[in-house]
Amino acid sequence: MEKGASEPDPSRQRNGLVGALYGEFTDTLNDRVRYSVSLTESALTIQRISSSPGRTKVVFNLTDCIGCRAYRGPDSADVGAYFTAYFYPFKRRWMSAGVARQRVEQCFRVALVQDPLANLQEAEKWAHAIRDASVLQAPRRDGVAYTEVRRPCRVMILVNPHSGRGQALQLFTGHVQGMLTEASVPYTLVITEHQNHARELVRKADLSQWDALVIMSGDGLLFEVINGLMDREDWQEAIQTPLGILPGGSGNALAASVHHYSQSPPAWNEELLLSCGFILCKGLVGSLDLVSIHLASQQRLFSFLSLAWGFVADVDIESEKYRHVGAIRFLMGTLVRLASLRVYQGRLAYLPVMEAPKLPKGSIKATHPPSTPQHPLLCSSLPCRLIPNSSPNQNSRHNHNSTNSNHNTITNSSNNAITTKRPETQSDGKTIALVDSLLPGLDQPVPESWTVVKEEDFVLVLAIYQSHLAEDLWTVPGAMADDGLIHLFYVTAGISRPALLRLFLAMEKGAHLACGCPHLVYEKVKALRLEPTSPQGVITVDGEMVEYGPVQAQIHPGLARLICG
C-alpha cells in the first residue's frame, strides 16, 4: 500500500490533480523499488525513492508520448493495477552517430488500497491524464496552422504487400501495429490485390466511416488514393479526408518529406518508419498541395509529388528490375543510365512565381544561364475557379482543356493576367468541377506572361512539390507540403557524366544547388508545359509512367490534407 505524504505541497496533490498530478508507485517487477511520479502539462517526471544519493530523476517530455493505458495484471490474486506510458524520444543511436526516435515505456504498479477496483480507477485516472496532456503537447511548428484527426479516430490503412522489397506487411506488423495499439488508434487493414485496387476502393467507399486514410507502401499507392478521391462526385469533401503515409516502398519520397517537415534529424529505413508512425499517432493535420496534370489524350491526373521527363524518369522506370534490392535500386539505375547518358529534345515553358524584388530598382537578377532569355514576370498566380459540373477527372475527359475543343480561349488583359472562358456545363446543381485557370488548352500557345525556355536539348526535367524525391534525395531543401509552389529543375545538354553524378551525390545533403553547375536551372513556378519532340521517352507522375507526349500542369495550393508534424 502506498504511504501518505508527510507535508503535501500546496501546488500539487498526491494521487490527485491541483497544479500537477503526483503519486508514489512501485516497480512492476519489484515491490521494494518505489518511484515518485509527477505529471505537469508538459512532462512526466519520475524519481526513484532511495536513501542513497545519486542521479535517479528522469523527465519525459509529453511531446514524445503517444499514449498510455491502464490495466489489471494477469494474476487474479494481485490487487494492484498498472498503467504504462509510451514515449518515442530522440536518443543516440547504438551503432552510428546522431539521434533517432526510440521506443521507451514506463510502467508502474498502483496498490493504494486492498480494493482492486479502486486501484484500477486510480491507474485509469493517470492514464487518462497522461493521454490528454500528451495530445495538447503535440509537436507543432511555428507559423503552421494545424487541425487534428478526430479522437478516437477510425483509420483505414492500405498496404501494398508487393511494394519495395515485398516487406510492407511485415514492417507494418513488426513496427506500426504496436504503436497504433499504444496510441489507442483503431484501424482496419486493407491489403491491395492489384494495380488501381486502392483507387477503385476509395472511389466507392463510404468515407463517413473513416477519419483518415493511411498508406503503407511506396508513393504509387498514395497516387492511386488521391486520384480515387478526386474521381468521386463528392470530391470536394472526399479530398479533405486526412491522408497519412508510412514508408513501405523503395523511394518513400513523401514519407521522407513528412519526416523532414517535422524538423527531425535525417532518418532512413526502420527509423523513418518509426518517425512516420509517431507522426501518425500524434494526429496533427496540415495542408497538402496537389498538382493537376493534363495529358494529350485529355486524361487528367492529380499529383502530390513530381512530374519527371528524361534522366530521372528513366532511372525510376528502368530500375524496377532491381526492386528486390530496395532503395539501392535507384543508385544502380543511376549508374546504368549514366553509362549511356541520353539527351532529349523538347520545348519547356512555365509561369514563374512573382517574388518581391530584393535588388534596387533597375537591377536584373540573373536566374538563368546566359543562353536562357530573360522574360518579365508579368503574372504571379491566379486562383483556381470552380464551375458547376461533375467530378474533376470526369470533366477532364470530356471538355476540360481538350485538344480538339474550340470552347477554350486564352486572352491577355491589359495587365497581362490570364483569364479563361469556359462553358457552363450540364449539372444537377450539387457538384462542381475544379478548373485550371492558369492553363490554356494544349493546342493553344502559352500566354505571353509565361517564360519559354530557349534550350530544346535536355538531360532531365523535374517538377517537384515536396522536399524529397527519395529517402536519400533532398531535392528542395526549402520546400513545404503547402508552399503553393512547383519547384522546377532542368538540366540542359552538355553536362558531363561526372558532373551529373556529382549533382545527385550532392543532392543527398541538399547541396546540389550550391554546386554552381551551369547546366542546372531551378525555378519556382505555378504552372508549366512540356512538349517532347524526341520520338521516344518516358514521363512519370509520382513515379508512375504515363503516356508519352505533351503535358501541362498547375498547382492547387492546400487542396488536400496531410497528417504531418
ZAFITOR-55206 format. One record per residue (C-alpha): residue in one letter; residue number from 1; x, y, z. Coordinates in pm, 1 decimal, always signed. Layout:
// residues N
  r    k      east     north        up
  A  NUM         X         Y         Z
...
***
This chain:
// residues 565
  r    k      east     north        up
  M    1      +0.0      +0.0      +0.0
  E    2    +120.1    +349.7     -80.5
  K    3    +247.9    +570.7    +204.0
  G    4     +84.5    +901.1    +279.7
  A    5    +265.9   +1228.2    +222.6
  S    6    +405.4   +1392.4    +531.6
  E    7    +360.6   +1753.8    +417.1
  P    8    +178.6   +1791.4     +85.1
  D    9    +292.2   +2074.1    -139.7
  P   10      +3.0   +2324.8    -182.2
  S   11     +72.7   +2338.1    -560.1
  R   12     +15.9   +1964.9    -603.0
  Q   13    -181.9   +1680.8    -456.8
  R   14     -66.5   +1324.5    -413.7
  N   15    -260.9   +1093.9    -646.9
  G   16    -481.3   +1389.3    -732.9
  L   17    -472.9   +1697.7    -952.4
  V   18    -431.3   +2055.9    -839.2
  G   19    -139.4   +2218.0   -1022.8
  A   20     +10.0   +1878.6   -1107.2
  L   21     -67.9   +1513.4   -1056.7
  Y   22    +155.2   +1340.5    -805.1
  G   23    +180.3    +986.1    -676.7
  E   24    +409.9    +719.0    -541.3
  F   25    +409.9    +379.6    -708.3
  T   26    +611.6     +60.8    -711.6
  D   27    +810.4    -106.3    -982.0
  T   28    +617.0    -368.2   -1178.4
  L   29    +877.4    -636.4   -1110.1
  N   30    +997.4    -545.4    -762.1
  D   31    +765.6    -407.2    -493.7
  R   32   +1064.9    -285.4    -295.2
  V   33   +1153.7     -34.0    -566.8
  R   34    +938.0    +275.8    -536.0
  Y   35    +903.6    +585.6    -753.1
  S   36    +761.3    +929.5    -706.3
  V   37    +579.7   +1030.0   -1024.2
  S   38    +456.9   +1377.8   -1111.3
  L   39    +266.4   +1492.8   -1417.2
  T   40    +255.0   +1851.3   -1536.5
  E   41    +106.4   +1987.9   -1857.4
  S   42    +437.1   +1932.9   -2039.3
  A   43    +629.2   +1649.6   -1872.6
  L   44    +619.2   +1328.4   -1673.3
  T   45    +888.0   +1327.5   -1405.1
  I   46    +998.6   +1001.8   -1242.2
  Q   47   +1232.9    +978.7    -944.9
  R   48   +1334.5    +664.6    -763.0
  I   49   +1278.8    +688.2    -390.2
  S   50   +1607.3    +587.9    -238.4
  S   51   +1816.7    +668.0     +64.5
  S   52   +2135.3    +652.2    -142.4
  P   53   +2243.0    +970.5    -319.0
  G   54   +2265.7    +970.8    -693.1
  R   55   +2100.7   +1087.6   -1006.9
  T   56   +1771.1    +900.0   -1013.9
  K   57   +1541.5   +1160.0   -1170.0
  V   58   +1416.9   +1119.0   -1528.3
  V   59   +1198.8   +1367.5   -1717.1
  F   60    +992.3   +1263.6   -2020.3
  N   61    +860.3   +1535.2   -2248.2
  L   62    +494.3   +1475.7   -2331.4
  T   63    +552.4   +1583.6   -2690.8
  D   64    +723.5   +1242.7   -2723.8
  C   65    +432.2   +1047.9   -2572.6
  I   66    +181.9    +872.0   -2799.0
  G   67     -38.6    +708.3   -2537.6
  C   68     -93.7    +547.7   -2200.6
  R   69    -310.9    +257.8   -2091.1
  A   70    -434.3    +119.3   -1759.0
  Y   71    -499.9    -249.4   -1692.9
  R   72    -518.1    -528.5   -1438.0
  G   73    -234.2    -773.1   -1401.5
  P   74    -252.9   -1133.6   -1523.1
  D   75    -264.8   -1269.3   -1166.3
  S   76    -621.7   -1254.2   -1031.8
  A   77    -483.5   -1259.0    -676.6
  D   78    -294.8    -935.0    -741.6
  V   79    -497.7    -643.4    -601.6
  G   80    -277.2    -392.4    -780.0
  A   81    -341.6    -225.6   -1113.5
  Y   82     -95.8     -92.2   -1369.5
  F   83     -50.3    +195.3   -1609.9
  T   84    +207.6    +217.8   -1888.1
  A   85    +305.9    +530.1   -2080.1
  Y   86    +468.4    +503.0   -2423.0
  F   87    +732.5    +751.1   -2533.2
  Y   88    +939.5    +787.6   -2850.9
  P   89   +1209.7   +1039.9   -2756.7
  F   90   +1520.2   +1117.5   -2958.2
  K   91   +1809.4    +909.7   -2828.3
  R   92   +2159.4    +844.4   -2952.0
  R   93   +2189.9    +559.9   -3196.8
  W   94   +2363.0    +245.6   -3080.7
  M   95   +2581.5    +184.5   -3382.9
  S   96   +2619.6    +522.3   -3553.9
  A   97   +2635.0    +893.6   -3487.4
  G   98   +2329.4   +1111.3   -3442.7
  V   99   +1993.6   +1062.9   -3278.1
  A  100   +1667.5    +896.4   -3376.6
  R  101   +1333.9    +827.8   -3212.5
  Q  102   +1346.2    +516.5   -2996.6
  R  103   +1071.3    +346.2   -2801.6
  V  104   +1068.4    +381.5   -2422.3
  E  105    +789.4    +258.9   -2198.0
  Q  106    +735.8    +347.0   -1833.8
  C  107    +519.6    +108.5   -1631.4
  F  108    +402.1    +144.8   -1271.3
  R  109    +204.5     -65.6   -1025.5
  V  110     -74.9    +104.6    -832.6
  A  111    -160.6     -54.9    -495.7
  L  112    -302.9    +227.0    -285.8
  V  113    -558.9      +6.5    -110.5
  Q  114    -662.7    -357.5     -97.9
  D  115    -954.9    -289.5    -332.6
  P  116    -863.0    -395.6    -690.0
  L  117   -1133.8    -174.3    -841.8
  A  118   -1012.8    +136.5    -657.0
  N  119    -657.5     +70.8    -772.6
  L  120    -772.1     +26.8   -1131.8
  Q  121    -966.0    +352.9   -1115.5
  E  122    -653.3    +530.6    -992.4
  A  123    -447.9    +378.0   -1274.0
  E  124    -712.7    +482.7   -1527.4
  K  125    -709.0    +836.1   -1388.7
  W  126    -334.5    +857.8   -1450.4
  A  127    -357.8    +701.5   -1795.0
  H  128    -635.8    +941.1   -1893.7
  A  129    -444.3   +1243.3   -1764.1
  I  130    -124.4   +1144.2   -1946.3
  R  131    -311.3   +1085.4   -2271.7
  D  132    -491.6   +1419.2   -2251.1
  A  133    -175.2   +1610.0   -2166.7
  S  134     +22.4   +1444.0   -2447.3
  V  135    -243.6   +1541.3   -2703.3
  L  136    -207.8   +1904.9   -2602.6
  Q  137    +169.3   +1876.1   -2634.9
  A  138    +178.5   +1752.6   -2994.9
  P  139    +492.2   +1892.2   -3165.4
  R  140    +373.8   +2192.0   -3368.6
  R  141    +593.6   +2401.9   -3593.9
  D  142    +579.5   +2778.9   -3558.7
  G  143    +368.0   +2951.5   -3819.9
  V  144    +189.1   +2634.8   -3932.8
  A  145    -188.8   +2604.4   -3894.5
  Y  146    -292.1   +2255.2   -3784.5
  T  147    -612.5   +2071.1   -3725.6
  E  148    -629.4   +1732.6   -3554.1
  V  149    -757.8   +1392.2   -3650.3
  R  150   -1077.9   +1325.5   -3458.4
  R  151   -1024.4   +1118.0   -3146.3
  P  152   -1086.8    +835.9   -3114.1
  C  153   -1007.1    +822.6   -3484.8
  R  154   -1105.1    +545.8   -3722.6
  V  155    -829.0    +473.1   -3969.6
  M  156    -823.5    +272.0   -4290.2
  I  157    -471.0    +150.1   -4359.6
  L  158    -395.7     +35.7   -4713.4
  V  159     -91.5    -187.0   -4753.6
  N  160     +65.2    -293.6   -5081.3
  P  161    +237.1    -622.7   -4991.5
  H  162    +446.4    -612.9   -5309.7
  S  163    +589.2    -263.2   -5271.5
  G  164    +962.6    -217.4   -5226.7
  R  165   +1124.3    -546.3   -5133.9
  G  166    +785.3    -703.1   -5065.7
  Q  167    +812.7    -645.9   -4689.5
  A  168    +547.9    -377.6   -4631.2
  L  169    +311.3    -610.0   -4445.5
  Q  170    +589.4    -745.8   -4224.8
  L  171    +706.2    -392.3   -4147.5
  F  172    +353.7    -297.6   -4050.1
  T  173    +304.6    -588.8   -3812.1
  G  174    +657.3    -557.7   -3673.6
  H  175    +669.7    -182.9   -3611.7
  V  176    +345.8      +6.6   -3672.0
  Q  177     +79.0    -223.8   -3533.5
  G  178    +212.3    -198.9   -3179.4
  M  179    +238.0    +180.4   -3197.4
  L  180    -126.9    +210.7   -3302.0
  T  181    -226.5     -11.5   -3008.8
  E  182     -21.1    +200.5   -2769.4
  A  183    -185.4    +515.9   -2906.6
  S  184    -534.9    +360.1   -2890.4
  V  185    -589.2    +414.6   -3263.0
  P  186    -844.5    +167.0   -3404.1
  Y  187    -782.5     +73.2   -3764.7
  T  188    -895.6    -151.2   -4046.4
  L  189    -620.2    -309.3   -4254.1
  V  190    -679.3    -342.5   -4629.0
  I  191    -425.4    -535.5   -4836.6
  T  192    -433.0    -428.0   -5200.7
  E  193    -455.7    -710.2   -5454.4
  H  194    -388.2    -548.2   -5790.3
  Q  195    -299.2    -221.4   -5960.7
  N  196    -563.3     +50.6   -5909.4
  H  197    -730.7    -154.0   -5633.7
  A  198    -688.9    +137.2   -5392.0
  R  199    -823.1    +385.0   -5648.6
  E  200   -1133.8    +177.4   -5706.1
  L  201   -1183.5    +122.0   -5334.2
  V  202   -1170.8    +486.1   -5222.9
  R  203   -1377.5    +595.3   -5522.2
  K  204   -1669.2    +386.4   -5391.2
  A  205   -1602.1    +382.3   -5015.7
  D  206   -1833.4    +533.7   -4757.2
  L  207   -1580.1    +784.2   -4625.7
  S  208   -1804.7    +881.3   -4334.9
  Q  209   -1677.9    +563.2   -4167.3
  W  210   -1318.2    +685.7   -4168.7
  D  211   -1137.6    +976.3   -4009.1
  A  212    -814.2    +915.7   -4201.5
  L  213    -672.9    +709.5   -4488.2
  V  214    -318.9    +585.4   -4431.6
  I  215     -94.8    +432.9   -4695.7
  M  216    +174.8    +179.6   -4607.5
  S  217    +363.1    +146.2   -4933.4
  G  218    +571.1    +348.8   -5173.7
  D  219    +442.9    +667.2   -5332.7
  G  220    +246.0    +489.9   -5606.1
  L  221     -32.4    +374.1   -5374.0
  L  222     -96.8    +726.9   -5247.9
  F  223    -114.7    +839.4   -5611.7
  E  224    -396.8    +586.4   -5659.1
  V  225    -578.3    +700.9   -5345.3
  I  226    -565.3   +1070.6   -5431.7
  N  227    -693.8   +1011.8   -5782.6
  G  228    -965.6    +784.0   -5649.3
  L  229   -1080.0   +1061.1   -5415.3
  M  230   -1077.3   +1314.2   -5698.7
  D  231   -1280.9   +1074.2   -5918.2
  R  232   -1575.7   +1098.9   -5679.6
  E  233   -1875.3   +1322.7   -5732.6
  D  234   -1826.8   +1449.0   -5375.6
  W  235   -1456.2   +1510.7   -5440.5
  Q  236   -1453.9   +1843.8   -5255.9
  E  237   -1546.3   +1672.0   -4931.3
  A  238   -1360.1   +1349.3   -5005.3
  I  239   -1025.0   +1516.7   -5068.9
  Q  240   -1046.5   +1672.3   -4721.5
  T  241   -1006.2   +1327.3   -4565.7
  P  242    -670.9   +1337.4   -4382.7
  L  243    -405.3   +1128.9   -4557.3
  G  244    -118.7    +957.5   -4379.8
  I  245    +194.7    +795.3   -4517.7
  L  246    +409.1    +512.6   -4379.7
  P  247    +720.9    +414.2   -4578.2
  G  248    +692.7     +66.2   -4721.1
  G  249    +833.8    +105.5   -5071.4
  S  250   +1164.0    +180.2   -5239.9
  G  251   +1151.1    +557.4   -5285.6
  N  252    +934.2    +672.8   -4993.1
  A  253    +965.8   +1034.7   -5104.5
  L  254    +659.7   +1170.5   -4925.2
  A  255    +745.0    +982.6   -4605.3
  A  256   +1094.6   +1132.7   -4610.6
  S  257    +943.7   +1475.6   -4676.8
  V  258    +692.7   +1446.2   -4390.7
  H  259    +976.1   +1345.5   -4159.5
  H  260   +1179.3   +1644.4   -4280.4
  Y  261    +889.5   +1886.3   -4228.1
  S  262    +876.0   +1776.8   -3862.1
  Q  263   +1225.9   +1928.3   -3825.8
  S  264   +1365.3   +1594.2   -3712.8
  P  265   +1720.6   +1475.7   -3783.9
  P  266   +1761.3   +1265.7   -4101.6
  A  267   +1634.0    +909.0   -4076.1
  W  268   +1619.8    +607.5   -4305.7
  N  269   +1470.0    +258.8   -4318.7
  E  270   +1310.9    +146.7   -3991.1
  E  271   +1399.2    +476.3   -3821.6
  L  272   +1199.9    +662.6   -4085.7
  L  273    +910.5    +422.1   -4039.9
  L  274    +917.0    +477.6   -3663.0
  S  275    +918.1    +855.2   -3713.8
  C  276    +623.2    +844.5   -3954.3
  G  277    +437.8    +610.3   -3720.0
  F  278    +494.7    +857.5   -3436.9
  I  279    +364.6   +1145.2   -3651.7
  L  280     +57.4    +938.5   -3740.1
  C  281     -15.5    +862.8   -3374.7
  K  282     +14.3   +1232.2   -3277.4
  G  283    -251.4   +1307.9   -3538.3
  L  284    -174.8   +1664.7   -3645.3
  V  285    -314.7   +1756.4   -3987.2
  G  286    -180.9   +2020.9   -4225.6
  S  287    -247.7   +2120.8   -4584.2
  L  288    -113.5   +1941.1   -4891.1
  D  289     -77.1   +2097.6   -5234.4
  L  290    -189.0   +1895.8   -5534.7
  V  291     -93.8   +1946.3   -5896.5
  S  292    -342.3   +1895.9   -6178.6
  I  293    -174.9   +1734.3   -6480.3
  H  294    -319.4   +1716.1   -6831.3
  L  295    -202.4   +1466.7   -7092.5
  A  296    -250.6   +1481.2   -7469.1
  S  297    -524.6   +1216.8   -7453.3
  Q  298    -732.7   +1459.3   -7245.1
  Q  299    -673.7   +1245.5   -6935.7
  R  300    -637.2   +1445.0   -6616.2
  L  301    -435.7   +1325.7   -6316.9
  F  302    -371.2   +1469.2   -5972.7
  S  303     -19.5   +1454.5   -5835.3
  F  304    +129.1   +1514.2   -5490.5
  L  305    +499.3   +1460.8   -5562.9
  S  306    +653.4   +1505.2   -5905.8
  L  307    +639.9   +1518.5   -6283.4
  A  308    +957.6   +1392.7   -6449.6
  W  309   +1097.5   +1351.9   -6800.9
  G  310   +1439.6   +1234.9   -6909.3
  F  311   +1707.9   +1102.6   -6678.1
  V  312   +1502.1   +1090.1   -6354.6
  A  313   +1203.7    +923.9   -6520.8
  D  314   +1428.3    +673.9   -6699.9
  V  315   +1601.2    +574.2   -6375.7
  D  316   +1268.0    +539.7   -6194.1
  I  317   +1117.6    +306.2   -6452.1
  E  318   +1427.7    +116.5   -6563.3
  S  319   +1530.6     +40.9   -6203.2
  E  320   +1206.4    -154.3   -6146.0
  K  321   +1404.5    -465.4   -6240.6
  Y  322   +1615.9    -411.3   -5926.5
  R  323   +1317.2    -367.5   -5693.1
  H  324   +1417.7    -670.5   -5485.1
  V  325   +1724.0    -485.7   -5350.6
  G  326   +1518.1    -198.6   -5202.5
  A  327   +1611.2    +168.8   -5215.8
  I  328   +1956.7     +96.4   -5357.5
  R  329   +1776.9     +19.4   -5685.8
  F  330   +1787.7    +390.9   -5768.5
  L  331   +2166.3    +403.6   -5728.2
  M  332   +2200.6    +102.2   -5954.8
  G  333   +1964.7    +257.2   -6208.8
  T  334   +2154.3    +586.4   -6195.3
  L  335   +2486.4    +421.0   -6268.2
  V  336   +2339.5    +221.6   -6555.6
  R  337   +2178.2    +529.4   -6712.8
  L  338   +2494.8    +738.5   -6664.3
  A  339   +2684.8    +483.1   -6869.2
  S  340   +2462.3    +562.1   -7167.6
  L  341   +2353.5    +918.2   -7099.7
  R  342   +2076.0   +1039.0   -7325.5
  V  343   +1975.9   +1382.1   -7449.8
  Y  344   +1609.1   +1457.9   -7511.6
  Q  345   +1461.0   +1717.8   -7742.5
  G  346   +1156.7   +1916.2   -7641.2
  R  347   +1007.8   +2252.2   -7553.0
  L  348    +955.8   +2375.6   -7198.1
  A  349    +757.3   +2675.8   -7075.3
  Y  350    +640.7   +2783.1   -6731.9
  L  351    +455.1   +3050.2   -6540.0
  P  352    +709.7   +3185.4   -6289.7
  V  353    +625.4   +3299.8   -5941.1
  M  354    +649.8   +3672.3   -5894.2
  E  355    +860.7   +3738.8   -5587.8
  A  356    +913.9   +4071.0   -5419.1
  P  357   +1223.7   +4236.8   -5566.1
  K  358   +1526.2   +4236.1   -5340.2
  L  359   +1755.1   +4445.0   -5559.0
  P  360   +1748.1   +4819.9   -5624.9
  K  361   +1514.6   +4943.4   -5893.8
  G  362   +1654.9   +4879.9   -6239.4
  S  363   +1869.8   +4585.1   -6131.2
  I  364   +1825.6   +4248.6   -6301.8
  K  365   +1872.7   +3930.1   -6107.0
  A  366   +2007.7   +3652.3   -6329.4
  T  367   +1828.9   +3325.5   -6257.1
  H  368   +1907.0   +3155.8   -6590.3
  P  369   +2224.6   +3052.5   -6765.3
  P  370   +2344.7   +3314.5   -7013.6
  S  371   +2187.8   +3124.0   -7303.9
  T  372   +1841.9   +3136.7   -7147.3
  P  373   +1640.4   +3450.1   -7229.3
  Q  374   +1502.2   +3666.0   -6953.9
  H  375   +1128.9   +3728.6   -6958.8
  P  376    +938.1   +3973.2   -6739.3
  L  377    +745.7   +3811.6   -6456.3
  L  378    +410.5   +3955.7   -6550.5
  C  379    +183.0   +3713.8   -6364.7
  S  380    +226.3   +3552.1   -6028.2
  S  381     -70.9   +3328.8   -5956.8
  L  382    -440.9   +3317.7   -6017.6
  P  383    -684.5   +3121.9   -5806.2
  C  384    -849.2   +2813.0   -5945.1
  R  385   -1211.2   +2860.0   -6042.9
  L  386   -1493.7   +2622.8   -5960.4
  I  387   -1775.6   +2570.7   -6208.5
  P  388   -2084.2   +2350.0   -6176.7
  N  389   -2006.5   +2012.1   -6328.6
  S  390   -1916.9   +1651.8   -6249.0
  S  391   -1604.8   +1523.2   -6074.7
  P  392   -1273.8   +1680.7   -6182.4
  N  393   -1139.3   +1372.9   -6357.3
  Q  394   -1464.1   +1301.7   -6537.9
  N  395   -1484.1   +1660.2   -6653.1
  S  396   -1137.2   +1648.1   -6800.0
  R  397   -1218.0   +1352.9   -7019.4
  H  398   -1493.8   +1540.5   -7197.3
  N  399   -1448.0   +1913.5   -7213.4
  H  400   -1166.1   +2040.4   -6994.3
  N  401    -861.3   +2166.2   -7184.4
  S  402    -949.9   +1935.0   -7471.5
  T  403    -709.6   +1946.7   -7762.0
  N  404    -995.9   +1922.9   -8010.7
  S  405   -1237.1   +2158.2   -7837.7
  N  406   -1297.0   +2510.4   -7963.3
  H  407   -1455.7   +2629.0   -7639.8
  N  408   -1136.0   +2715.9   -7453.6
  T  409    -987.0   +3057.5   -7525.4
  I  410    -696.1   +3240.5   -7366.4
  T  411    -688.4   +3618.5   -7352.1
  N  412    -435.2   +3862.0   -7216.4
  S  413    -588.9   +4153.6   -7033.2
  S  414    -421.2   +4493.4   -7012.3
  N  415    -233.0   +4382.9   -6703.0
  N  416    -136.3   +4052.3   -6864.4
  A  417    -340.2   +3841.1   -6623.0
  I  418    -467.9   +3516.7   -6771.8
  T  419    -843.5   +3477.4   -6796.3
  T  420   -1031.9   +3179.9   -6929.6
  K  421   -1374.0   +3140.7   -7082.5
  R  422   -1526.1   +2800.3   -7027.3
  P  423   -1877.1   +2677.9   -7097.0
  E  424   -2130.5   +2622.8   -6824.8
  T  425   -2199.8   +2250.2   -6848.8
  Q  426   -2493.0   +2033.0   -6751.3
  S  427   -2518.3   +1990.7   -6377.9
  D  428   -2755.5   +1867.4   -6114.4
  G  429   -2655.0   +2167.1   -5905.0
  K  430   -2488.0   +1951.8   -5640.3
  T  431   -2136.7   +1903.1   -5774.8
  I  432   -1874.6   +2132.9   -5920.5
  A  433   -1556.9   +2073.0   -6117.0
  L  434   -1211.5   +2208.5   -6046.0
  V  435   -1085.1   +2435.5   -6322.8
  D  436    -720.3   +2501.2   -6400.9
  S  437    -746.3   +2872.9   -6462.6
  L  438    -374.9   +2911.7   -6539.5
  L  439    -363.8   +2659.3   -6823.2
  P  440    -460.2   +2718.2   -7185.2
  G  441    -561.7   +2422.4   -7399.2
  L  442    -272.0   +2202.1   -7501.1
  D  443    -342.4   +2302.1   -7862.2
  Q  444    -309.1   +2671.5   -7774.1
  P  445     +14.5   +2870.1   -7736.0
  V  446    +120.0   +2962.5   -7386.2
  P  447     +35.1   +3319.1   -7275.8
  E  448    +290.3   +3598.8   -7304.9
  S  449    +333.5   +3605.2   -6928.1
  W  450    +495.7   +3261.5   -6940.0
  T  451    +869.0   +3203.0   -6974.5
  V  452    +966.5   +2994.3   -7276.9
  V  453   +1297.9   +2816.3   -7229.2
  K  454   +1528.5   +2877.2   -7523.7
  E  455   +1710.0   +2545.5   -7495.9
  E  456   +1545.6   +2244.6   -7653.8
  D  457   +1806.1   +1979.1   -7562.5
  F  458   +1764.5   +1841.8   -7209.7
  V  459   +1910.9   +1570.2   -6993.4
  L  460   +1622.8   +1593.4   -6747.7
  V  461   +1320.4   +1796.8   -6649.1
  L  462   +1184.2   +1754.8   -6297.4
  A  463    +889.6   +1935.8   -6141.5
  I  464    +863.6   +1850.7   -5771.1
  Y  465    +640.3   +1980.2   -5492.3
  Q  466    +789.5   +1807.6   -5186.7
  S  467   +1132.1   +1834.5   -5024.2
  H  468   +1248.9   +1482.7   -5111.6
  L  469   +1249.3   +1280.2   -5431.2
  A  470   +1352.8    +968.3   -5236.1
  E  471   +1463.3    +883.6   -4882.0
  D  472   +1817.1    +992.5   -4964.1
  L  473   +1747.8   +1267.0   -5221.3
  W  474   +1687.3   +1604.0   -5054.2
  T  475   +1586.4   +1777.6   -5372.7
  V  476   +1425.3   +2100.4   -5247.6
  P  477   +1563.6   +2196.5   -4905.3
  G  478   +1321.0   +2486.9   -4863.2
  A  479   +1004.3   +2314.1   -4986.0
  M  480    +696.8   +2257.5   -4772.8
  A  481    +390.6   +2042.3   -4838.7
  D  482    +173.8   +2353.2   -4866.8
  D  483    +405.0   +2622.9   -5004.3
  G  484    +189.7   +2662.3   -5316.1
  L  485    +487.6   +2609.7   -5547.8
  I  486    +604.8   +2378.0   -5819.3
  H  487    +982.3   +2356.0   -5789.9
  L  488   +1108.0   +2317.4   -6145.9
  F  489   +1455.1   +2179.8   -6220.3
  Y  490   +1601.2   +2113.8   -6559.6
  V  491   +1946.3   +2011.3   -6677.5
  T  492   +2048.1   +2109.1   -7028.8
  A  493   +2257.8   +1908.6   -7270.3
  G  494   +2634.7   +1935.5   -7243.1
  I  495   +2670.9   +1827.1   -6882.7
  S  496   +2934.2   +1559.9   -6833.3
  R  497   +2866.6   +1227.1   -6667.5
  P  498   +3090.0   +1308.6   -6366.2
  A  499   +2916.6   +1646.3   -6321.3
  L  500   +2571.6   +1486.6   -6329.4
  L  501   +2682.4   +1222.8   -6080.7
  R  502   +2820.1   +1495.6   -5852.9
  L  503   +2482.3   +1670.0   -5863.0
  F  504   +2298.2   +1360.8   -5742.9
  L  505   +2558.2   +1284.4   -5476.7
  A  506   +2528.0   +1642.9   -5351.4
  M  507   +2150.4   +1605.0   -5350.4
  E  508   +2181.0   +1354.1   -5066.4
  K  509   +2262.1   +1650.2   -4841.7
  G  510   +2057.7   +1910.1   -5030.0
  A  511   +2374.4   +2076.1   -5157.6
  H  512   +2326.2   +2039.2   -5533.7
  L  513   +2213.8   +2399.1   -5584.2
  A  514   +2544.2   +2516.1   -5436.2
  C  515   +2748.9   +2319.2   -5689.9
  G  516   +2747.1   +2607.0   -5936.8
  C  517   +2664.1   +2376.1   -6227.0
  P  518   +2591.8   +2594.4   -6534.8
  H  519   +2364.1   +2329.6   -6683.8
  L  520   +2130.5   +2312.9   -6381.0
  V  521   +1841.0   +2558.9   -6365.6
  Y  522   +1595.4   +2592.5   -6076.7
  E  523   +1275.0   +2795.9   -6090.4
  K  524    +971.3   +2837.4   -5866.8
  V  525    +661.2   +2820.2   -6083.8
  K  526    +282.9   +2797.6   -6068.2
  A  527    +227.1   +2612.2   -6394.8
  L  528    +430.0   +2454.0   -6673.0
  R  529    +408.4   +2288.4   -7012.1
  L  530    +640.5   +2025.7   -7156.1
  E  531    +628.2   +1922.5   -7523.1
  P  532    +874.1   +1640.6   -7600.8
  T  533    +984.1   +1625.1   -7962.6
  S  534   +1205.1   +1318.1   -7924.6
  P  535   +1010.6   +1025.6   -8070.7
  Q  536   +1068.5    +805.6   -7766.2
  G  537   +1096.6    +870.4   -7395.9
  V  538    +943.7    +825.5   -7053.9
  I  539    +728.8   +1063.7   -6848.2
  T  540    +638.2    +980.9   -6490.5
  V  541    +388.9   +1129.2   -6246.9
  D  542    +461.8   +1046.9   -5881.8
  G  543    +692.8    +773.4   -6009.3
  E  544    +421.9    +613.0   -6224.5
  M  545    +470.3    +600.5   -6602.0
  V  546    +208.4    +791.0   -6800.5
  E  547    +153.8    +834.1   -7173.4
  Y  548    +439.7    +997.2   -7358.7
  G  549    +362.3   +1328.8   -7522.1
  P  550    +272.1   +1689.0   -7443.4
  V  551    +183.3   +1752.5   -7080.2
  Q  552     +99.9   +2056.7   -6871.4
  A  553     +39.0   +2112.0   -6502.9
  Q  554     -87.0   +2363.0   -6248.2
  I  555     -57.8   +2379.2   -5869.9
  H  556    -366.2   +2387.7   -5646.9
  P  557    -247.5   +2507.7   -5304.8
  G  558    -379.2   +2328.4   -4998.2
  L  559    -632.7   +2117.5   -5187.7
  A  560    -575.4   +1806.2   -4973.5
  R  561    -492.2   +1737.2   -4607.4
  L  562    -186.6   +1554.1   -4477.9
  I  563    -108.7   +1403.5   -4137.8
  C  564    +223.6   +1566.4   -4061.6
  G  565    +441.8   +1703.6   -3784.5
***
